[in-house]
Structures are given as C-alpha cells and as structure tokens.
Amino acid sequence: MINLISDTVTKPTAEMLAYMLEAVVGDDVFQDDPSVIRLESKLATMFKKEAGLFCPSGTMTNQIAIKVHTQPLDEMICDHYSHVYQYETAGYSFNSGIGINLIHGTNGKITAPQLEQAIKPVHDWLPISKIVVLENSCNKGGGSYYTLDEIEPISELCKNKNLRLHLDGARLFNVLVETEETTEEIGNLFDSISICLSKGLGAPVGSVLLGSKEFITQARRFRKVMGGGMRQAGYLAAAGTYALDHHISRLKEDNLNAAKLGSVLSQMPFVDSVRPVKTNIVIFDLVDGITAQNLIDELKKVNILAAPFGPSTVRFVTHMDVTTEMINQVIKELRNIPLA
Ligand SMILES: *Cc1c(COP(=O)(O)O)cnc(C)c1O
C-alpha cells in the first residue's frame, strides 16, 4: 500500500523504536521524567523560548495556548482555513468561551493590513480581539507557507495592539527546509508555538508547546485539567527527540515528491486545477462529472490510498513512509487511470 492520506500515518522506524526503548523515564506529572524534560528543553532552546510542554496532540497544544492567552468574551483572529477553526471541534468556544473573527486570506495566509482591518475597537458590545493564530505551513491552504518578512509586520502589529500571536507550527519544519530560515528567527516573532512531532517528523505521538516560563506554568495546569498529564511519557518524548535529531533535513524529499506529484497531476485530463504546491501537501480539484470518491476508488484498486478533501477535491500528503520509488509508481498509475 502507498498511503498518501496524511503524514500522520508514518510508523516509527526500527532505529526510533530502539531509541525509545532506551529512554530513561519518570513520572512527568511530577516533572520527574528526564526524557520529557530533555525534549522540552531541546525545542525551547531551538526556538529561543524559555520553556516547553510535551502534550499528547497538536490539538491540545493549540487549545491550551488559546486558553492561556484569552479570557471568555475575547475573540481569536485567524484565516478561515485555519486548523484551529476547521478541525478542532470548535474547541476555542468550548474550552475558552471565546468568539472567532475569520479573515479570508489567500491559500490560508493573512496579511498585516487584513489583520489591522479585522481588529475590533473596544466597546462593551464587542468581543475583545486578543489572539491571532497563524498556521505555517497551512494544511487547507495546500501546504502554503509564510516567509519571515510576511510574519514580521503581523508580529509587529500584534505587539502594538496588545494581541498575542500563536503559531500553529504542526508542519513548520517542512517550511524551514524550504526557506532556510532559522528556528530562532521564528521563535522571536511569536508569543507561543506549537510543534507536531507526529506529522512529517515521524514520531508516533506528541506535540510540544513553547513559550515563556510564566506561560508554560499556566499551560501545565490546563494540560492537567484537559487530561493530558501523562506519567512515563519519556518513551514517547524520546521518539520526538530522535525525530528532531534525524528526520528534519529529509523533509526536503517529501516536499520534492509533492512538487513532482503536483506537476504530473496538473497535466491529467481528470484534474481541473492544483493548488500551488509549496511543501508536502497536494490539493487538487477534479473536472466536472468526476468526484473525489471516483478517483479514490480507482487509486485504491492499485493500492494507493488518498483522502477526499471536498466533493470534487482530493488531498495527497507525502511523508517518510512514501519513498521516491513509490511516488514514481503513483505517477505511473495516475497516467493509466481510466477517468475522463
Ligand atoms: C495535525 C494538525 C494539528 C494537530 O493535530 P493533532 O492530530 O491533534 O495532533 C494542528 N494544526 C495543524 C495545521 C495540523 O495539521
């Protein structure tokens, strides 16, 4: 099977599993697990943040960040494609009691002028604009990304207007291998950052939230109340440490494979258009009369798995369990598909 459904489907390599087995562990609720502490400090140092917090998922790190940064009756500003809006079960409302102010940006990206327009004046009858979330890369935007010069004016504006800026960096390293910008430069521009270890980095579980000491102290309380305090979590954290040591530079391969798929797809008679391919995600629309399910069924017959992303939209995601040979196989099969 060639699984293009998501980069979350990767399984730990033999080397990663061996490394996990050797982890020295303790009880992380008592802050006594050396492998968790090691992962948290490693990422905090990389991004020049004071502290980190290992959590079971990226949804939890995002939700905790929103919770710490806001009070009920505040609002969050983000692009309408954002994961925090689309795919976190309206958790901003449930967990934090806040409203949402959506910007219709371009491929999931907003600009400083758009943000400036969106920030609400202070009146009794309006929610208080309190937090801005950027997603880098943006999943629904087809893996689009921000460069530093695009983030800088947004960060500046947030500082001037007293808004917190959170980065949903689930796939940030897929971006940094392209832009060659540094983790410190990114860290500098945000109040808090969420990094997923279980996407392209290939760890089985986990995300890390980064921020100031004070922020992480509060975040730890919210992690506990959400049920995310884990005990001998060091076995899982070790997988994350291993991934950071060994799986970052290879993300370039995933991005290249996605670019290859994108350019072949754009020539297929059954494809209407492909969103610009920037990292490891390829989102494309099918021509009239062909549904996402039609294509997915055909691909399944030749052992290729993909996910529908709308009635006539399909998403392919490349990752470390899909080799370049497998991509060549996918391309061969795409050319033989009996559609249109
Ligand atoms: C996957 C993802 C998350 C977090 O997902 P979990 O499955 O909860 O770990 C957050 N943001 C983006 C952009 C994602 O792709």
The ligand as an SDF file (V2000), in Angstrom:
LIG
                    3D

 15 15  0  0  0  0  0  0  0  0999 V2000
   -2.3890   17.9080   12.5600 C   0  0  0  0  0  0  0  0  0  0  0  0
   -2.5040   19.3260   12.8330 C   0  0  0  0  0  0  0  0  0  0  0  0
   -2.7090   19.8090   14.1290 C   0  0  0  0  0  0  0  0  0  0  0  0
   -2.8530   18.9480   15.3430 C   0  0  0  0  0  0  0  0  0  0  0  0
   -3.3890   17.7190   15.1180 O   0  0  0  0  0  0  0  0  0  0  0  0
   -3.4200   16.5130   16.1610 P   0  0  0  0  0  0  0  0  0  0  0  0
   -3.9330   15.4350   15.2820 O   0  0  0  0  0  0  0  0  0  0  0  0
   -4.3340   16.9070   17.2330 O   0  0  0  0  0  0  0  0  0  0  0  0
   -2.0410   16.2570   16.6520 O   0  0  0  0  0  0  0  0  0  0  0  0
   -2.7730   21.1700   14.3060 C   0  0  0  0  0  0  0  0  0  0  0  0
   -2.6370   22.0030   13.2730 N   0  0  0  0  0  0  0  0  0  0  0  0
   -2.4150   21.5830   12.0210 C   0  0  0  0  0  0  0  0  0  0  0  0
   -2.2100   22.5710   10.9300 C   0  0  0  0  0  0  0  0  0  0  0  0
   -2.3560   20.2330   11.7550 C   0  0  0  0  0  0  0  0  0  0  0  0
   -2.1500   19.8200   10.5090 O   0  0  0  0  0  0  0  0  0  0  0  0
  1  2  1  0
  2  3  1  0
  2 14  2  0
  3  4  1  0
  3 10  2  0
  4  5  1  0
  5  6  1  0
  6  7  2  0
  6  8  1  0
  6  9  1  0
 10 11  1  0
 11 12  2  0
 12 13  1  0
 12 14  1  0
 14 15  1  0
M  END
$$$$
